[in-house]
Amino acid sequence: MTDRLDAQFAFLNEADKLKGVLRATRLCDGSRRENSGEHSWHLALYALVLADQAAPGVDINRVIRMLVLHDLVEIDVGDVPIHSSDGMAHGSADTLAAEARAADRIFGLLPPDLGRELRCLWEEFEAADTADAVFAKSLDRAQPVLHNIATGGGTWVEYKVTADQLEARVGVKIARGAPALWHYIRALAAPYFAKG
């Protein structure tokens, strides 16, 4: 029992480092950059509040579990902004390999049975092949967009994001799991892109 608890707390202590990983996205009030721990919590809340946007049969409890776990690899890899063009590119082979190594290390801290279970949820989110993962991925893409809208364009300015880029990199994924949500968000974003 002690060995199991030692492993569980080693993982939990390691997970605390997610609070120190700064993301590109700013808080809605624009005061500072969000950290990845805050992002994961906020997404879990998104799933709870926006559950009515999910397709029939989506298990919101599984979605919440995925969202709590989905960015743990950023402890090792850092945040890789979707609109960034420097360093490691979002979704590149190098980034995916680095994230897989991070997942091996971080989930490997847990007792093997629990480590496998949580790693499988993380892999399911990454693959986005199930209805639960598709909805989780939609929320993960929606939240930063809403932060950028709240901050008058936020990091879209910094990364020189166009409406076409937003549609291709983000909108397609939101629409796949929550079409009405993307329709709503796209309308909110449109005035920003009409300006510039």
C-alpha positions, 0 to 999 in steps of 0.5 A: 500500500505504501509503495502505491501511495508513494507512486501516486503522490510522486505523480501528483507532485510532478503534475503540480509542475503544470502550473508553471507552464505558461501558455501563449493564451492570455487570461480573459482579463488580459492581465497575464498569460494562462498557465497549463494547469489553469487551462486544464481546469478551465476546460474541465469546467467547459465540459461540465457547462457545455455538455449540451453541445456534445453529440448524443452518447458522449460521456462527459465524465470521460471528457472531463478526465481527458481534459484534466490529463491532456496537457500533462506532457507540457511539463516536459515539452512546454506549450506549443502554440497552434499558430506558432511558426518558430521552434517546434511546430504544433502537431509536427513529428518532432513535437509528437515524439517529444510528447510521447516521451513525456507521456512515458515518463509522467504516466510511468510514475504511477502504479502500472495499472493506473498509469496504463489507464490514464495513458490510454485516456491521454492517447484517446484524446490525442487520436480524437477518434472517439466521440468523447475525444472529438468533443474534448478536442473541440473544447480544447480548441474553443477556449483559447479562441474565446480568450482571444475574443475577450482580449480584443484579438489577444495572441492573434495579433502576436502570431498574425493569425488570419480568418482562414488560418483560424478556420483551418487550424481551429474551426474545423476541429471545433465544428467536428465535435460541436458544430453549433458552438463553432457557428457561435464562436465564428460569429463572435470572431468575425468582427476582429478579422473584419478589422484587419 
